[in-house]
Amino acid sequence: FFRLFLGAMPLLCALLFGLFLLGTCDDTTHKYEDGEEVMLWANKVGPFNNPLETYEYFSLPLCRPKAGEVNEKFPSLGEALQGDELTEHEDIKIHFKKNVDKEQICAQKISAEEAQTLHDAILQQYWYQFYLDDLPMWATLGKTTEKHDGTKVPYIYLHQHFSLGYNGDRVVVTNLTVENEVPIPLEGGVLYLTYSVKWSESKVPYEQRFRRYLDNQFFEHKIHWFSIFNSFMMVIFLAGLVFTILSRTLKADYQRYARDADDDYDEEKEFTEDSGWKQVHADVFRVPPHPSLFCALVGTGLQLTCLVFAVVLVSIWTVVYTSRGALLTYGIIVWAITSYVAGYFSGSMFATYSAISPVLAPNWIKTMVYTAVLFPGTTMLTVFLMNFVAWGYRSSQAIPFGTMIVMLLIWGFVSFPLVIFGTMVGRHARKESADMPRVSQIPRLIPEKQWYLRRWVFVLCGGILPFGSIFIELYFVFTSFWNYKFYYVYGFMLLVLVILMIVTMCVSIVSIYFQLSAEDHRWPWTAYGLSASTALYMFLYAVYFFFNKTKMTGLLMTTLYFGYMAIFSAAFGIMTGSIGYSSAAIFVRSIYRNVKLD
């Protein structure tokens, strides 16, 4: 079975890579002959203040295509997940380098009910999105004017003007402006929609045609650089603190513990000095409560760490923001492939705990199932619940049933088998360490300690410094995702992630040293919790961002915002918790390996 699986691994990876290529490649060469038709695709429409409350463009009563004549572009996995539904706008004919002075799109007859729909849409500041040669264009549906009594009167734009630029045989500039506003006839009537096209030569290189959509002044602001410098100084401070503990405090502890008792020391003084983290050497490697859950969380967190760094590195290497859904598609592929990492580390950790406590050995299957199901299952369930709300609103953000089946197939035939394979390899690769201290049968009593040395204090305070190192970058990430901006400074993100890892590791090591010095051996869950608590502050910041930095309203938008932020925060907490525990585990093994035990 394993040989067959290993033989099929390259094929699986090739299929997944092919899926990525299908998700990012176009059905066009982006080269046109003079007079050749350039298709215009209508994507979505929705209220400006609610970025994820989007609907199919032709859900509005505006020149809908005839039944049976709808030409839809087949979406990639990422496009389907983020709600892109491209439909050809057949009534607007655009040909390469051919100007159009003014042509009628259609004479749209609207009823009183349809007029009310347009009326409400304009009051909610509806915008819509078109794509021409994979370049996006945006425009507002209409505008409002206010009367003396405060009543708002909506006007709809009837004319669409396309300003297009070409460089050789390629389209490099697209722009859409709207004009000719008229009041909406609430009793019903006819709307005559028109369009015009103006082509002009441009010197913009084809490779740089997307740069005009990037907000350089926002993302490359001085405060962005200042946040990096501030985080870097924090890293220096924490690294110095850890170095002090390792080089001075631990050295003094080793000298004290290794000192032979001589006649100059009375028993009381020796008993008083021989205290601290050495006293819990027989309990420090004790199996933590709920070991199957703990191993699954650590393994999943290390998988997410690999996922995040792989996606960021690919985003630096390639220009992912120019292709709809490319980043999301690639992230799903990497998640499926890195399931092996989750299985390997959770399996190897549980094998170590089974060696310490053999009674746990039969529970390795439960650990494997937790690893494969816990995070993806919770995420899929949350998305499914959000889908109920989106389906109720008939929003394009509702994930199609076919896409959900594809996700289940990826999980069932790629992710789950890789978790099983990784668990098997991890269980057989991890052997019991010969120098591991023995664990006593009876746990050592934990002495009373000051309130600031209690575990809940470590957990609540442990996430403050890691969050402080990233919260400015979070502002840029949240703003780009929720305020119609393209995030492209992945070099900044990589640097911030590295700083986050270092800060999390340093905080975890220092906190666990103080906990062990207080003779409290219950460190594994503490190390995980204090590092994962960064997610708590992240979610609180998301709540602040929702009420103070956005104007989102409505049940659909609120559900989608807090649902996705909860998933994002939970994944972030699992990742940082695993990083903190792993660094603390290396630290604990190092100090107890070097101490002289009786």
N, C-alpha and C positions, 0 to 999 in steps of 0.2 A: 504493500500500500504506500509506504513512504517513498520507495523508488519511483512508483508511478506518479505520485504527487510531485516529487522533485523533478521528474521529467516534464510534467505539465506546467511547472512554474514559469519557464520562459514563454510558453504559449499564452498563459494567462496575462503575463506582463505585457506581451505584444498586443493582445486584444485590448487591454486597458489603455495602452498608449495609442492604439488606433482610435479608440473612443475619444481620447483627448484631441487627436488630430481632426476627427469629424466635427468635434464641437467648436474648433477654432478656425477651420478652413472655410472659404467661401465657395459659392457655386459660380463665381465669376472671376475673370482674370483682372478686373479693374482696368481694362484697356478697351477703348471704344473707337470705332470708325466715325467719321463725320456723318451726322444724321442718324446714327444708330440709337435705338431707344434705350433710355436709362430708366430703369424701373423705380418708381416711388412707392415706398412701403409705409403704411400707416401702422403705428405700434400701439400706443395706449393713450388714455385721457384720464384726467382726475383732478381733484382740488389741489391747488398749489401748496397749501399749508400741510397737506397729508401726503408725503412722498410715496408711501406704499399703498395708499387707497387709489388704485388704478383700475381702469376698466378697458375693455376692448374699444378701440376708436369708433367703430361703427355701431356701438351701442347707442350713440347719439343719433337722432334723426337727421343726418346730414349726408345726402348722396350715398346711401347704402348700396352696395353691389346687389345685383339680382340673385335670387336664390339659384344655386347650382353653378354660378359663375364666379365664386369666391376663390381666389388664388392665394393660398397661405404658404408661407415659407416654413418648412419643417424645422422646429426648434431643436437646438442641442440640449443636452441635459442641464447645463447651467442656465440657458435661456428659459427653459420650462420652469426651473425652480425659482427664478427671479421674476417671473411674470411677463416675459416678452412674448407677444403674439403679433407677428408681422403679417399683415394682409396687404396685397397689392391694391393701390388706389388706381383703378383702371380708368377713372374719369379724368385724371390729370395725366396728360401725355407730355413727356419730356424727352427730347432728342438731343444728342450730343452736339453742342455748338449751334443749335437752332433756337433763335429767339422766338418768343410768343408774346405779341403785344397784349392781347386780352381775349381769352376764350372762356366760354361758359362751362362750368363743371356740371351743373345740373340746375333745374328749376325745382326746388324742393318744396312740395306742398306739405304743410304741417297742420295738424289738428290742434285744438285748444289744449289737449293733454300733452302733446309733444311740445307745444310752445311753452307750457309750464315747466317741462323738463329742461328746456334750454334756459328758461328764466332762472331756475334754481341753480343750474350749473354755472351760469355767469356770476351770480351772487356769491358762489363759493370759489370764485376765481379759478375756474377750470383751465388747465393747459393741456396741450396735446403734443405728441412727438411723432415726427416722420423720420425715415431713413432714406437717404439717396446714396448709393454706392457705399453703404456701410458708414456713412457720415450722418450723425444725428442733427436734427433741427427741431426747434421748439417754438411754439407760438401760443398766445392766449386765445381763448374762444371769444371773448368779448371784453367789454369794460362797463363800468357803472358810473352814472352821474347822480349827484345828490340834489334834490329839490330844496326849496326854502324850508319846508316843513320836516326835513330830514329823511324823506322817503328816497330810497335808492331805485333808480331806473336803469335796467340793464340794456346794453346795446350789443349786438352781435356783429362781428366782422365778416363781411361777405367776400372780400377779395384777398387772395393769397399771392404774394409776389416772391418768386424764387430768384435770388441773386447767386449765380453759380460761377465758379472759376475753374479754368482748366490749365494744365501744363502739359503740352504735347497731346498725348492721347489718353490722359488720365484726368479724373475729377479730383481737385485739390481743395476747393472751397465751396461750402454750401451755407446759405443763409435764407431764412424765411421771415418775411415781414407781412403784417396783416393791416388792412385798411378798409375804408368804406363801411363805417359802422352805421347800423340802422336799428331803431327800437324793435323789440320783439313784439309781433302782433299776438297778444294774449288770447284773442278770440280765434286765432288760426289765420292762415293765409299762405302766400307763396314767397319763398326766399330764393333769389337768383344769385347763386354762388359762382364766382369767376376766379381765374388765375392768370398770371403772366410769368414769363421766364426771360431772364436776361443773362446771357453768357459773356464772360470777359476773360481775357488771358491773365494768368497769374504767374508770378515767379516763385511761388511756394513749392519746394520740392515735395514729391509724392511721399517720401519717407517722413516728412515733418508736417504733414497736413493736419494731424490731430493736435498739434501743440497749441493751436488757438483756443482749444477747449480747457487748457490747463490754467489754473489760477496761480501763477507764479508769485504774485505779491502776497497771497495768503499763506501758501505752504512754505515759502522761503523767507518768511518774515524774521526779523532779528530775534523775536521771542522764541522762535523754534530753535535757533542756535543757542540762545541763552539757556533753554531747558536742558539741552544736551550737556552744556558746561556745568550746570547745576547738578545734574545727575552724576556726571563724572567726578565732581568733587565729593559727592556722597559716597561713591565707590572708593575713593582714596581714603576717606575717613574710616569706613567700615573695614576695608582691607587692612588698614593700620591697626584697628582694634583687634581683628582676628590674629594678625601677626603678633601683637603684644601678648595675647592669650597663649598662642602656640609657643612663642619663643621665651617668654618670661614666666608667666604663671604656671604653665604646664611643666616647664623645666624645674621650677621650685617645687612643684608637687612631686615630680619624679625623684628629686634629691631627697625630699622628706620621706617618701614612701620606701626608697631604697636604703635609707640610713639604718645601719645595724644598731640595735639597742646596746648602749654601753652603760657602764656603771654610773655615769654622771647624770643619767635621766631616771627619774623616779617613775614608777608605774603610772601615777596619776597624770603626770605631764605628758608621758608618751601616749596615754589613752586620749588625752585632750587633743593632741596634735594629729593623731592618726584618725582623721575624719575627712569627710568630703567624698568625692566621686569614686575613690578606690573602694569604699565600703559597700558599694552596690555592684561590685564586679560579678557576683554570683547571680544577680537578677537583671543585669542590664540587657542581656540577650534573651530574656524571657519572651515567649510568644505573646504579642499584643492581643487584646480582645478582638473578636470577629476577624480572625486572620484571613479567611477567604475574601471578605469584602475589602480588607485592607490591601491585600496583594492585587486584587482586581483594579482598585483605584490607582495604585502606584503604577501598574503596568499600563493602564489606559493613559495616565498622565504623561509617561515617557513617550507613548505613541503620539500624543497630541504635540509634545515638544518637537519630535521629529517632523510631524506634519507642518507645524507653523514655520520652522526654519526652512524646510524644503520649499514651501510655497513662497516665502519671502525671497529666497535665493533665486528661484525661477522668475519671480516678478522683477528682480533686479536685472537678470540676464536677458529677459525678453520684455517686450512692450505688451503687457496683458490687457491694459485698459482700453485698447483699440478694438478688441473683439468682445462682443456681447457674451457674457456668461463664461468666458474662458477661464477666469480665475476660479470660479466656483466649480467648474467641471474638473479642473486639475486638482483642486483640493479634495474632491470626492475620490478621485483616482488614488491620490497619495494616501488618503485615509484608509482605503481598502488594502493597499499594499502594505502599509505600516502596521496592519493588524498583527502581523507576525511579531513585531516588536512588543506589543502589549502581551501577547501570549507567552513570549519567551521570558520576559522579566517577571510576570506574575507567576509563571510556572516555576522558575528558578527560586524565587522568594519563598513560595509555598513549600518547595522541596527542602529548603533550609529549615523552615519552621517544623516540617515533619520529622527532620532528623533530630531536632531538639525535643519535640513532643511526638513520638511515634503514633499516638492515638489519633492524630490529625490526618495521617496518610490517606485514608479512604476519601477524604473531602477534596481531593485535587480536582475531581470532575466538577464539583460545585464551584470551585475557584475559576475553572476554565469557562463555565457557563456565565458566571458573573462578568468575567472579562469580555466575553463576546456580546453579551446582551445588555448589560447595565447602562452604559452611556448611549450607544446607538438606539437602544429600545426606548429609553427615556426621551431622547431627542425626537425620535419619530412619533412617539405618543404626543408630545407637546405640539409638534407641527400639525399632527392630525387634528388635535383639538382646535388649534387656530384656524385650520382649514374649514371647520364647521362654520365659523363666523364669516370667513371669506366666501364660502359657498352661499351663505344666506344673503350676502350683499352682491352676489354674482360678480365678484371682483376677479380680475386677471391674476391676482396674487394667489388665488386658490390653485394649489398644485394639482395638475391633471391626474386622473386615476392611473393612466398608463405610466406616467413618470414615477408614481409611488410604487407601482409594480417593478419598474426597473431598479429602483433603489433597494427594494426587498431582494431582488435577484442578485444584485451586487453584494449585499450583505450575506445572503445565504450561500452563494456559490464562490465568493472570493474572500470576504472578510472572515466569516465563521471558519472555513477550512484553514485559513492562515493562522487564526488564533489557536486552533487545535494543533496544527503543526508546530507553532512556536512553543506551545505548552509542553509538548512531547520533548522537543529539543532542550528546552530549559530545565525540565525535570531530570533529564539524564546528563546534562552538562554540569549541573551544580552538584558538587560532592561536598560532604561534610568536612569542614575545615579542621585540620589537626590541632591548630593552636587556639581554637575557640574555647573560651572559659566555660566550665560546666555551669549549668543552671541548677540552683538549689531547688529542692522539692517544696520547701515552704517559703513563700515570699517574705522578704524582709519588711518589717514595719517601717512605714514612712513617717519620719518625725514631723512635728508641727513646724511650720515655717511662716515667715512673714507674708502678708497678703500679696505683695508684689512678686513673690516667687511662686504663686499658685498657677496652675496650668491655664485656667481661664483668662488670667491676665496676659500670659504669653500669647494665647491664641488671639485675643482682641487687639493687642498692641503689635503683634508680629507682622501684620500686613500694612502698617502705616508707612514705614519707610519704602518698601517695594512699590506701594501705590504712589508715593510721593515722587518716585523716579520716573513714572510713566504718565501721570495724570495730564500733563500738558500735551503729550502725544495722543492721549485718548481724546482730547478736545478736537484735534485735527482729524482723527479717524471718525469720530461721531459726526462732526460737521460735514465731512465728505460724504458719508453714507446717508445722512438724514437731511442734507441741504443741497442736493444736486451738484456736488463737486466730484471731480475725478481725482482719486488719491493716486499719486504717482511717486512720492518720495520714499520708496521702499528702502533706500540706503539709510535714511533716518530711522525707519522702523527696525532694521536689523541692528543698528547700534543701540537703540533703546532696549531691544530684547536682550542683547548681551549684557547691558547694564542691569536690567531687571534680574537676570539669572545670577549675576555676581552679588547684587544686593540681597536677593532671597537666600542665597547660600550663606552669606556672611551673617545675616540675621538669625538664620536657623542654627548655625554652629554656635554663635554666642549664646543664644537662648538655651540651647540644650546643655551647654557647659554649665550655665548657672543652675539649671534644673538638676543636673547630676551632682553638682557641688552641694546642693541642698538635700542630697541623698534620696532623690525621687527617681526611681528607675523606670517610670512609665513615660518614656520619651518618644516612642514611634508615632503614636497618634498626636502627641503634642507637636512634634516636628512637622507633621503633615498639616495639622490644623492651623498652626501659626503662619505657615506659608500660604495655605489656601485662603486665609482670611482676607488676602488682597482682593479676592473676588467680591467679598462683602462691600468693601469700600468702592469697588468699581460699580456695583449695582446701585449703591446709594448715589454715586455721581451720575449714573444714568437717570435716576429719578430727578435729581436736580436739573440735569440737562433738559429733560422733558418739559418741566414746568417753567424754566427760566430762559432757555435758548431756542425753544421751538414754539410754534402756535398750533400744534396738532390737537385735533378734536375728534370726537366720535368714537363709538364702540369699536369699529374695525381697526382704526389706526392705533388706538390705545392698546387693543389686544395684541396686534402685531408688534408694536414697539416693545412692550414689556415682555412678551413671549420670546422674541428674538434676543432681547437683552438678558433675559434669564438664562437662555441657552448659552449665550456668549460668556456670561459671567461664570456659569457652572463649569464650562470647559476650561476657562482661564484658571479657575480655582483648582481644578483637578491637575492641570499642568504645573502650576506653581507649587502645589502641595507635594507633588512627586519630586520636583527639583529640590525643595527644601528637605524632604525626608532623605533623598539619596545623598545629599551633601552631609547631612547629620550622621547618616549611617557610616559613611566613609570616615568621618571624624571620630565617631565612637569606636569603631574597630581599630583605628590607628592608636588612640590613646590607651586602650586596654591591651593592645598587643605589646606595647612597650613597657607597661608597668610590671614591676616584680611582685608576683602574687605568692602568698604563703601556700 
